Amino acid sequence: MPEWMKISKLRPVKKHNMLRQTIAGALYNPRQKPASRLLIIAARYDRLADYRCSVDIHKQWGGDLLIFNDKMIGHAIHVDAPYALANAIFKWSLENFNFENE
């Protein structure tokens, strides 16, 4: 049995937590775009949050958009594809920041 399945059996999501997070997400309304550079990351096959929400954020705020298209990568990208995620963030960071002067 995969590790995440064991964890989900030991620590199931409580209905009130799921409801609270859903309400918080629905009510969240950022007042302004973050001042820093943005890398918006989503998974096309996420079954919890539609990746098109990230596309909409990208359209509104700009920045860079990375969508993982692998059917094995879902909402928990950091669990499903940790090395691919780390590599993508590392590569993006090298392309967008000057580390020589820091």
C-alpha positions in Angstrom: 0.0 0.0 0.0 1.4 3.4 -0.9 2.6 5.5 2.0 0.0 8.3 1.4 -2.8 5.7 1.6 -1.5 4.6 5.0 -1.4 8.2 6.2 -4.9 8.9 4.9 -6.2 5.9 6.9 -4.4 7.0 10.0 -5.3 10.7 9.7 -8.4 11.1 7.6 -9.5 14.5 6.5 -12.2 15.8 8.9 -15.3 17.1 7.3 -15.2 20.4 9.2 -11.6 21.0 8.1 -12.6 20.4 4.5 -15.5 22.8 4.8 -13.4 25.4 6.5 -10.8 25.3 3.7 -13.4 25.3 1.0 -15.0 28.4 2.5 -11.7 30.1 3.0 -10.7 29.5 -0.6 -14.1 30.8 -1.9 -13.8 33.9 0.2 -10.2 34.7 -0.4 -9.8 37.9 -2.3 -6.2 39.3 -2.6 -6.1 43.0 -2.6 -3.1 43.4 -4.9 -0.7 41.4 -6.9 2.4 40.2 -5.0 5.5 42.5 -5.7 7.8 39.5 -6.3 8.3 37.5 -9.4 5.7 34.7 -9.7 5.9 31.1 -10.7 2.4 29.6 -10.7 2.4 25.8 -10.6 -0.5 23.5 -11.2 -1.2 19.9 -12.3 -3.6 19.3 -15.1 -4.9 16.1 -13.5 -5.4 17.6 -10.1 -8.7 16.1 -8.8 -9.0 18.5 -5.9 -8.5 21.9 -7.6 -9.0 22.6 -11.3 -5.7 23.7 -12.9 -7.7 26.4 -14.8 -7.8 28.4 -11.6 -4.1 28.7 -11.8 -4.4 29.7 -15.5 -6.8 32.4 -14.4 -4.4 33.7 -11.7 -1.7 33.7 -14.3 -3.8 35.8 -16.7 -4.6 38.3 -13.9 -1.2 38.6 -12.3 1.3 37.5 -15.0 4.5 35.8 -14.1 5.3 32.3 -15.3 3.0 29.3 -15.4 4.0 25.7 -15.2 1.4 23.0 -15.6 2.4 19.4 -15.0 0.7 17.3 -17.6 1.5 13.8 -16.3 -1.6 11.8 -15.3 0.3 10.5 -12.2 0.7 14.0 -10.8 -2.2 15.4 -8.9 -2.9 18.0 -6.2 0.1 17.1 -4.1 2.7 17.8 -6.7 5.4 17.8 -4.0 4.5 14.2 -3.1 3.7 12.9 -6.6 6.7 14.4 -8.4 9.1 15.9 -5.9 12.2 15.8 -8.1 10.4 17.2 -11.1 9.0 20.0 -9.0 12.3 20.8 -7.3 14.1 20.8 -10.7 11.5 23.1 -12.2 11.7 25.6 -9.4 15.5 25.4 -9.4 15.6 26.0 -13.2 13.1 28.9 -13.0 15.1 30.4 -10.1 18.3 30.4 -12.1 16.6 32.0 -15.0 14.9 34.7 -12.9 17.2 35.7 -10.2 20.8 37.0 -10.0 22.4 35.0 -7.3 25.9 36.4 -7.9 25.2 39.6 -6.0 23.4 38.1 -3.1 
